[in-house]
């Protein structure tokens, strides 16, 4: 299910972002770069990587920093993060999870929103 959702993904889903709040500029279509700083329009662009500016990483919480350091090298994969008895998808991975039927959890924020499942259902959703 998640692979199919990734294959049909054609950009970012911002329907859940509260009005007046903004996404990280480096993840938007206009601001996106790969690890080599190439734009998506460049024929050599690598969609499996994402450049996250150092100043953005410094401003993040420890968890967000750890997440984006890992995720930025694996943009082609959906990353489940285990929190106790739950597995959560964050940000761009949450967009995929929402498309296949997971429910948004927590408050709606412009960045690092999450959805997920309990550990007993993980095999079904993964």
C-alpha positions as CSV (number, residue, x, y, z in Angstrom):
1,X,0.0,0.0,0.0
2,X,2.7,2.5,0.9
3,X,4.8,1.7,-2.2
4,X,1.8,2.3,-4.4
5,X,1.1,5.6,-2.7
6,X,4.7,6.7,-3.2
7,X,4.6,5.8,-6.8
8,X,1.6,8.0,-7.4
9,X,2.9,10.9,-5.3
10,X,3.2,14.0,-7.4
11,X,4.3,16.7,-5.0
12,X,3.5,17.8,-1.5
13,X,0.1,17.6,0.1
14,X,-0.6,20.8,2.0
15,X,-4.3,20.5,2.6
16,X,-3.8,19.9,6.3
17,X,-1.5,22.9,6.9
18,X,-3.3,25.6,8.9
19,X,-4.0,28.8,7.0
20,X,-1.3,31.4,7.6
21,X,1.4,28.9,8.6
22,X,4.2,27.9,6.2
23,X,6.1,24.7,5.4
24,X,9.9,24.6,5.7
25,X,11.1,26.5,2.6
26,X,13.7,23.9,1.7
27,X,11.0,21.2,1.3
28,X,8.7,23.2,-1.0
29,X,8.9,22.7,-4.8
30,X,10.5,26.1,-5.2
31,X,13.1,25.6,-2.5
32,X,13.8,21.9,-2.8
33,X,17.4,20.8,-3.7
34,X,19.1,17.4,-3.6
35,X,22.2,16.7,-1.5
36,X,24.3,18.2,-4.3
37,X,22.2,21.4,-4.3
38,X,20.6,20.6,-7.7
39,X,17.0,21.7,-8.4
40,X,14.4,19.2,-9.5
41,X,14.5,20.6,-13.0
42,X,18.2,19.6,-13.3
43,X,18.6,16.4,-15.3
44,X,21.1,15.1,-12.7
45,X,18.7,15.8,-9.8
46,X,18.7,13.0,-7.2
47,X,15.1,12.6,-5.8
48,X,16.3,10.2,-3.1
49,X,18.1,13.0,-1.3
50,X,17.2,16.4,0.1
51,X,19.4,19.2,1.2
52,X,18.4,20.4,4.6
53,X,20.3,23.7,5.4
54,X,22.6,23.6,8.4
55,X,20.9,26.6,10.0
56,X,17.6,24.8,9.7
57,X,19.0,21.7,11.5
58,X,20.5,23.9,14.2
59,X,17.1,25.5,14.9
60,X,15.3,22.1,15.3
61,X,14.7,20.0,18.3
62,X,17.0,17.0,18.8
63,X,14.3,14.6,17.4
64,X,13.6,16.7,14.3
65,X,17.3,17.1,13.6
66,X,17.8,13.3,13.9
67,X,14.8,12.6,11.7
68,X,15.8,15.0,8.9
69,X,19.4,13.9,8.9
70,X,18.3,10.4,8.2
71,X,15.3,11.2,6.0
72,X,17.3,13.6,3.8
73,X,19.3,10.6,2.6
74,X,16.3,8.4,2.0
75,X,13.6,10.5,0.5
76,X,12.5,7.4,-1.6
77,X,11.6,5.4,1.5
78,X,8.8,5.7,4.1
79,X,10.3,5.9,7.5
80,X,8.3,4.6,10.5
81,X,9.6,5.8,13.9
82,X,8.8,3.8,16.9
83,X,7.5,5.7,20.0
84,X,6.7,3.2,22.7
85,X,3.9,1.1,21.4
86,X,3.3,3.2,18.3
87,X,4.9,3.5,14.9
88,X,4.6,7.0,13.5
89,X,5.2,8.6,10.1
90,X,6.2,12.3,10.1
91,X,6.0,15.1,7.6
92,X,6.4,14.0,4.0
93,X,6.0,10.3,5.1
94,X,2.8,11.2,6.9
95,X,1.4,12.5,3.6
96,X,1.9,9.0,2.2
97,X,0.3,7.4,5.3
98,X,-2.7,9.6,5.1
99,X,-3.2,8.6,1.5
100,X,-3.4,4.9,2.4
101,X,-5.7,5.3,5.3
102,X,-3.8,6.2,8.5
103,X,-5.3,9.0,10.6
104,X,-3.6,12.2,11.5
105,X,-2.6,12.3,15.1
106,X,-1.8,15.3,17.3
107,X,-2.4,18.8,16.3
108,X,-2.2,20.1,12.8
109,X,1.1,21.9,12.3
110,X,2.9,23.1,9.1
111,X,5.8,20.8,9.7
112,X,6.4,17.4,11.3
113,X,2.7,16.4,11.5
114,X,2.3,12.7,12.2
115,X,0.1,9.7,11.7
116,X,0.7,6.1,12.6
117,X,-0.5,2.9,14.1
118,X,0.0,0.8,17.2
119,X,2.7,-1.9,17.2
120,X,0.1,-4.6,16.8
121,X,-1.0,-3.2,13.4
122,X,2.5,-2.4,12.2
123,X,2.9,-5.4,9.9
124,X,-0.4,-4.6,8.2
125,X,0.7,-0.9,7.5
126,X,4.3,-1.6,6.6
